[in-house]
Amino acid sequence: MREKALISFLVAAAVALLCFLGLLFYLSNVEIETTMPEEEVIDMKPLTEAVIYEDGRMWIRENRILEDNAVDLPEGIEPGSLRIEYPEISGIRMIPPEEKDLMYTIETEDGTYNGKYLGESGGFIAIEEDGKTVAINKDKVKSYSYTPQPENINALELFYNGSMPTNITLSYIVDGAEFGIRYTMEGEQIEAMADIKSPVSLKNAKLTLRTGTPFGGALYKEASRSAAIPMAPMPLSAAREFEFYSFVIENVTMDSPLSLELFDGTIKAESYYYWSDSAVERRVRINNTLKNPLPSGVIYYYDNSTWVGTTHMPYTAEGEESTIAVGYSQDIKVEKNLTDMQIDKEKKIYEYTISVKNPGSSVSNITIEQTLSKDATIVSTNPKAEVMGNRIKWETMLKPKETKTFVYKYRIIPLP
């Protein structure tokens, strides 16, 4: 009996031991999840805003992560435009390019020194004067200046209250940017591209192109005729800000010239011919029915997918009209002849006849315009013309093979 009880106990103990060992093996291979308080994560990714104006200036606002108290800057910034958005900054020193090669003039209590700047250490400024190294006690310095005075800066040394900040936000203006609007137009379809050059590399930046010149800026630069590599359309918004119209493009990365699509759409366009004492021009009257203006730029005009010509698009506000010349007519023929002249002591009367012929096989609209001298007085026009001061204008339609004539007469009274 005792032997059976002992055997049962041993079996139960063995089973328990096996279960315990199995539990240890399971726990050693299972990750136990623990709930830990989440730390607040601060997004320190650099943020950049850039605005390019038509006069070539570029305003940049960026967030910089600091590793020491020196901040690198692009060349060519306007020193007076520099702003730092950090309340603990107590001062800055602008470091000119290649400062070590600058000539210093240092006035001290012991005299004035002139030499090449070598560096600073232990409260002394080291310069090279007449082939010798001179250490000048900074406590005795009354004033110093650079010779020549540098025009640019390429770095900042920051002075701050308390501990060094981890990041700062700074903004500045730099010259040398450029953007030009390049249009493609066929019929009433128009597409606008922006050809952009930036003196500063951009990464995931919010880029704004402003059609307007800031006060004190240069005159508008004509848009570049050399097209950059077309890129895919990017998120774009447009709005009127102050006296500018802004096209805003998100997430722009560029370190070389770039082309971005601004907008496309349908406008009202009327093609016609125009003559005024020179070659017959083919013109297009554009009525801007879009919800944004058409900035000044270069426009490439096509007809049935064939390039007709390249010209300048004037700034055209929403709802306004502009006229562009896109080519010359080889078919429409215009002749102007003096058909009558009366001259006496009191007056001179001249009559001109203009003959317009359409030898083509399609209907053509044409505008005939004449501008007279300031001392001329219009006597008559046939057919009746639109007269604005000393300018005469006819607008007419010519059927295929049709010829029309236009006559005007004016008088000039000689000066006594």
C-alpha positions in Angstrom: 0.0 0.0 0.0 2.8 2.3 0.9 4.6 1.4 -2.3 1.6 2.4 -4.4 1.2 5.7 -2.6 4.9 6.4 -3.1 4.7 5.6 -6.8 1.6 7.9 -7.2 3.5 10.7 -5.4 6.5 10.4 -7.6 4.4 10.3 -10.8 2.5 13.5 -9.7 5.8 15.2 -8.9 7.2 14.3 -12.3 4.2 15.6 -14.0 4.3 18.9 -12.1 8.0 19.3 -12.8 7.4 18.8 -16.6 4.6 21.3 -16.5 6.8 23.9 -14.7 9.6 23.3 -17.2 7.2 23.7 -20.1 5.9 27.0 -18.7 9.5 28.3 -18.4 10.2 27.4 -22.0 7.0 29.1 -23.2 7.7 32.3 -21.2 11.3 32.5 -22.6 10.0 32.6 -26.1 7.1 35.0 -25.7 7.5 38.8 -25.7 5.5 40.3 -22.8 3.9 43.6 -23.8 4.3 46.4 -21.3 2.5 49.7 -21.4 5.0 52.5 -21.2 4.2 56.2 -21.2 4.8 57.7 -24.6 7.3 60.5 -24.8 6.3 63.7 -26.6 7.9 63.7 -30.1 8.9 67.1 -31.5 9.0 67.4 -35.2 12.3 69.0 -36.0 12.3 68.5 -39.8 13.5 71.7 -41.6 10.6 73.8 -42.9 11.2 76.2 -45.7 9.1 78.9 -47.4 10.4 80.7 -50.4 8.9 83.6 -52.4 10.3 84.6 -55.8 9.4 88.1 -57.1 9.5 89.2 -60.8 12.5 91.5 -60.1 14.8 88.6 -59.3 14.6 88.8 -55.5 13.9 85.8 -53.4 12.7 85.8 -49.8 13.4 82.7 -47.8 12.2 81.6 -44.3 13.6 78.4 -42.9 14.0 76.3 -39.8 17.6 75.4 -38.9 18.7 72.6 -36.6 21.8 73.8 -34.7 24.8 71.8 -33.8 26.9 74.7 -32.7 26.6 78.5 -32.6 27.6 79.0 -36.2 25.0 79.2 -39.0 25.9 78.9 -42.6 24.2 81.3 -45.1 24.0 81.4 -48.9 26.1 83.9 -50.8 24.6 87.2 -51.9 22.0 87.7 -49.2 21.0 91.3 -48.3 22.5 91.6 -44.7 19.8 94.1 -43.7 17.1 91.6 -44.5 18.3 89.0 -42.1 15.8 88.2 -39.3 16.1 85.5 -36.5 13.0 84.3 -34.8 14.3 83.2 -31.4 13.8 85.3 -28.2 16.9 84.0 -26.5 19.3 85.3 -29.2 21.1 88.3 -27.7 23.3 89.1 -30.6 24.9 88.0 -33.9 28.1 88.5 -35.7 28.2 88.4 -39.4 31.2 86.4 -40.7 32.3 87.6 -44.2 33.6 85.2 -46.8 37.2 84.1 -46.3 37.5 86.2 -43.1 41.0 84.9 -42.5 42.3 86.8 -45.5 40.8 90.1 -44.6 43.0 93.1 -43.7 42.1 94.5 -40.2 42.7 98.0 -38.9 42.7 97.7 -35.1 42.9 100.8 -32.8 44.0 100.0 -29.3 45.1 101.9 -26.2 48.7 101.3 -27.3 48.4 102.3 -30.9 46.9 101.3 -34.3 47.7 98.0 -36.1 47.2 97.0 -39.7 47.5 93.4 -40.9 46.0 90.2 -42.1 43.6 88.5 -39.7 44.9 85.2 -38.4 42.5 84.3 -35.6 41.4 84.8 -32.0 42.5 82.8 -28.9 42.7 83.4 -25.2 41.4 86.9 -25.3 43.9 88.0 -28.0 43.5 88.8 -31.7 46.3 87.6 -33.9 47.2 89.5 -37.1 50.2 89.4 -39.4 51.8 92.8 -39.7 54.9 93.4 -41.8 55.7 89.7 -41.8 55.4 89.4 -38.0 52.6 87.9 -35.9 51.2 90.4 -33.5 48.9 89.4 -30.6 46.6 92.2 -29.5 44.8 92.2 -26.2 41.0 92.4 -26.9 40.4 94.3 -23.7 42.5 97.2 -25.1 40.8 97.3 -28.5 38.9 100.6 -29.0 37.7 99.9 -32.5 38.5 97.8 -35.6 37.4 97.6 -39.2 37.9 95.5 -42.3 39.8 96.7 -45.3 38.1 96.5 -47.7 34.7 96.3 -46.1 33.1 93.0 -47.2 29.9 93.3 -49.3 28.6 89.8 -48.5 28.3 87.4 -45.6 28.3 83.6 -45.6 27.9 82.7 -41.9 26.6 83.9 -38.6 28.0 83.5 -35.1 25.1 83.5 -32.5 25.2 84.8 -29.0 22.4 83.7 -26.7 21.1 83.8 -23.2 21.0 80.5 -21.3 21.6 77.2 -23.1 22.2 76.9 -26.8 18.9 76.5 -28.7 18.3 73.3 -30.7 16.9 75.1 -33.6 16.1 78.6 -34.9 14.0 80.1 -37.6 15.6 82.7 -39.8 14.6 84.6 -42.9 16.5 86.7 -45.5 16.4 88.1 -49.0 18.8 86.9 -51.7 19.2 88.1 -55.3 19.7 86.0 -58.4 16.4 84.2 -58.5 14.3 84.1 -61.7 11.0 82.8 -62.9 9.4 83.3 -66.3 5.9 82.3 -67.5 5.8 80.2 -70.6 2.4 79.7 -72.3 1.3 77.3 -74.9 -1.9 78.3 -76.7 -4.0 76.6 -79.4 -7.4 77.8 -80.2 -9.0 78.7 -76.9 -6.9 76.3 -74.9 -4.1 77.8 -72.9 -1.4 76.2 -70.6 1.0 78.1 -68.4 4.4 76.7 -67.2 6.8 78.4 -64.8 10.5 78.2 -65.6 12.3 78.7 -62.3 15.9 79.4 -61.3 16.9 79.6 -57.6 20.3 80.6 -56.2 19.4 78.5 -53.1 18.7 74.8 -53.1 15.2 73.9 -51.9 14.0 70.7 -50.4 10.2 70.0 -49.8 9.7 73.8 -49.7 6.5 75.8 -50.1 7.4 77.9 -53.1 5.4 81.1 -54.0 5.7 82.9 -57.3 4.5 86.5 -57.1 3.5 88.4 -60.2 4.4 91.8 -59.0 7.5 94.0 -58.2 8.2 95.0 -54.6 8.6 98.7 -53.9 12.2 99.7 -54.7 12.7 96.7 -56.9 14.0 96.5 -60.4 11.8 96.5 -63.5 10.2 93.2 -64.6 12.6 90.8 -66.3 11.3 89.3 -69.5 10.5 85.6 -69.1 13.2 83.2 -70.2 12.7 81.8 -73.7 14.8 78.7 -72.9 12.5 76.1 -71.6 13.7 73.9 -68.7 12.8 70.2 -68.5 9.0 69.9 -68.0 7.9 68.3 -64.7 4.7 66.7 -63.5 2.1 69.1 -62.2 2.4 69.8 -58.5 -0.2 70.9 -55.9 -1.0 74.5 -56.6 -3.1 77.2 -55.2 -3.5 80.9 -56.2 -4.6 83.9 -54.3 -4.3 87.7 -54.4 -2.1 89.0 -51.6 -1.5 92.7 -51.1 -0.8 94.1 -54.6 0.6 90.8 -55.8 -1.0 87.7 -57.3 0.6 84.5 -55.8 0.9 81.0 -57.3 1.7 78.7 -54.4 3.4 75.3 -55.1 3.8 72.7 -52.3 6.7 70.3 -51.8 9.2 71.8 -54.3 12.7 70.3 -54.4 15.2 71.9 -56.7 18.9 72.4 -57.0 18.9 73.2 -60.7 16.5 75.0 -63.1 13.0 73.6 -63.0 9.7 73.8 -64.9 6.4 73.4 -63.2 2.9 73.6 -64.5 0.9 76.5 -63.1 -2.5 76.2 -64.7 -4.4 75.4 -67.8 -7.9 76.2 -69.0 -10.2 77.6 -71.7 -10.4 81.3 -72.5 -12.2 83.3 -75.2 -10.0 84.0 -78.2 -10.7 85.7 -81.5 -8.3 85.6 -84.4 -8.2 88.4 -86.9 -5.8 90.3 -89.3 -4.5 93.8 -88.6 -3.0 96.4 -90.9 -1.6 99.9 -90.3 0.9 101.0 -93.0 3.1 97.9 -92.6 2.8 94.2 -93.1 -0.5 92.5 -92.4 -0.3 90.9 -89.0 -2.3 87.9 -87.7 -3.5 88.9 -84.2 -5.4 87.2 -81.4 -7.7 89.0 -79.1 -7.8 87.3 -75.7 -10.5 87.6 -73.1 -9.3 86.2 -69.8 -12.3 84.2 -68.5 -10.1 82.3 -65.9 -10.3 82.9 -62.2 -6.7 84.1 -62.0 -4.8 86.6 -64.1 -2.5 85.8 -67.0 1.0 87.0 -65.8 3.4 88.5 -68.3 5.4 85.9 -70.2 6.3 84.3 -73.5 3.5 82.6 -75.5 4.0 79.9 -78.1 0.9 80.0 -80.4 -0.2 76.9 -82.4 -2.8 76.4 -85.1 -3.9 72.8 -85.8 -0.9 71.6 -83.8 1.5 73.6 -86.0 3.6 76.3 -84.4 2.6 79.7 -85.8 4.8 82.1 -83.8 6.2 83.2 -80.4 5.4 86.5 -78.9 4.9 88.3 -75.6 1.8 87.9 -73.4 1.0 91.1 -71.5 -0.3 90.9 -68.0 -4.1 90.3 -68.3 -6.3 90.6 -65.2 -9.3 88.4 -64.7 -12.1 89.5 -67.0 -9.8 91.8 -69.0 -8.7 91.7 -72.7 -5.3 91.7 -74.3 -4.1 91.4 -77.9 -1.1 89.5 -79.2 0.5 89.4 -82.7 1.3 85.8 -83.6 2.3 86.0 -87.3 2.1 87.7 -90.7 -0.4 87.1 -93.5 1.0 86.2 -96.9 -2.5 86.2 -98.5 -4.3 89.3 -97.4 -3.2 92.2 -99.7 -3.5 95.8 -98.8 -2.7 98.8 -101.0 -2.8 102.5 -100.0 -2.8 105.3 -102.6 -3.2 109.1 -102.5 -6.2 109.7 -104.7 -6.9 113.4 -104.3 -5.0 116.5 -103.0 -6.1 120.1 -102.8 -3.6 122.7 -101.7 -4.1 126.5 -101.3 -2.8 129.2 -99.0 -5.5 128.5 -96.4 -5.5 124.7 -96.2 -4.3 121.3 -97.5 -6.7 118.5 -98.1 -5.6 114.9 -98.7 -7.6 111.9 -99.7 -6.4 108.3 -99.4 -7.9 105.1 -100.7 -7.1 101.8 -99.1 -7.8 98.6 -101.0 -8.0 95.3 -99.2 -8.2 91.9 -101.0 -8.7 88.4 -99.7 -7.5 86.0 -102.3 -7.9 83.0 -100.0 -10.7 80.4 -99.8 -11.9 81.2 -96.3 -13.6 84.2 -94.6 -11.2 86.6 -92.9 -11.8 89.4 -90.4 -9.5 92.4 -90.7 -9.0 95.6 -88.8 -7.7 98.6 -90.8 -6.2 101.5 -88.7 -4.7 104.8 -89.6 -3.2 107.4 -87.2 -2.9 111.0 -88.4 -0.6 113.7 -87.3 -1.7 116.0 -84.5 -2.3 119.0 -86.8 -4.7 117.0 -89.0 -8.5 117.3 -88.9 -10.6 114.4 -90.3 -13.0 115.6 -93.0 -14.8 112.3 -93.9 -14.5 108.5 -94.0 -16.2 106.1 -96.3 -17.5 103.7 -95.2 -18.0 105.4 -91.8 -15.1 104.6 -89.5 -14.6 104.6 -85.8 -12.8 107.8 -85.0 -10.9 108.3 -81.8 -9.1 111.6 -81.7 -6.7 111.4 -84.8 -7.1 107.6 -85.2 -9.3 106.0 -87.8 -10.3 102.4 -87.5 -12.5 100.0 -89.7 -13.4 96.5 -88.7 -14.7 94.3 -91.5 -15.2 90.8 -92.8 -13.8 89.7 -96.2 -15.4 86.8 -98.1 -13.2 84.5 -100.2 -11.9 86.4 -103.3 -13.5 89.7 -102.1 -12.0 93.1 -102.3 -13.1 96.2 -100.3 -12.0 99.8 -100.4 -11.8 102.4 -97.6 -11.5 106.1 -98.1 -10.6 108.9 -95.7 -10.0 112.6 -96.2 -8.3 115.0 -93.8 -7.4 118.7 -93.7 -4.3 120.5 -92.5 -4.3 124.2 -91.9 -0.8 125.7 -92.3 0.7 127.7 -89.4 0.7 131.5 -90.0 
